[in-house]
Amino acid sequence: MTTTFCAILLIQICERYLLIEYEFGGSAPKGKL
């Protein structure tokens, strides 16, 4: 049960990070990061 919860939490964090990375990488030049 705890393992499943951690896995879901990790997936959500990874998705959020990838989404932010994609938005910043797509809208702003990478040199600004």
N, C-alpha and C positions, 0 to 999 in steps of 0.2 A: 504494500500500500504506500509506504513512504517512498519507495523507489519510483513508483509510477508518478507520484506527485512531483518528485524532483525532476523526473524526465520531462514532464509537461512544463514545469517552470523553466527548465533549461531551453526547451524548444521555443517558448514564448520570448525569452530574453534574446536568443539567437535571432529569431525573426525580427524583433524590434531593432536589434543592432544592424542587421543586414539592410533593413528598410531605411534606417537613418544613413547608413553608409551609401546606399544607392542614391538617396535623395541628394545628399551633399555632393557625391561624386558626379551626379548628372547635372545639377544646377550650377555648381560652383567649380572653378578650376581646382585641380588637386594641389596646386602650389599654395593655395590659401590655407589648407588644412595643416 
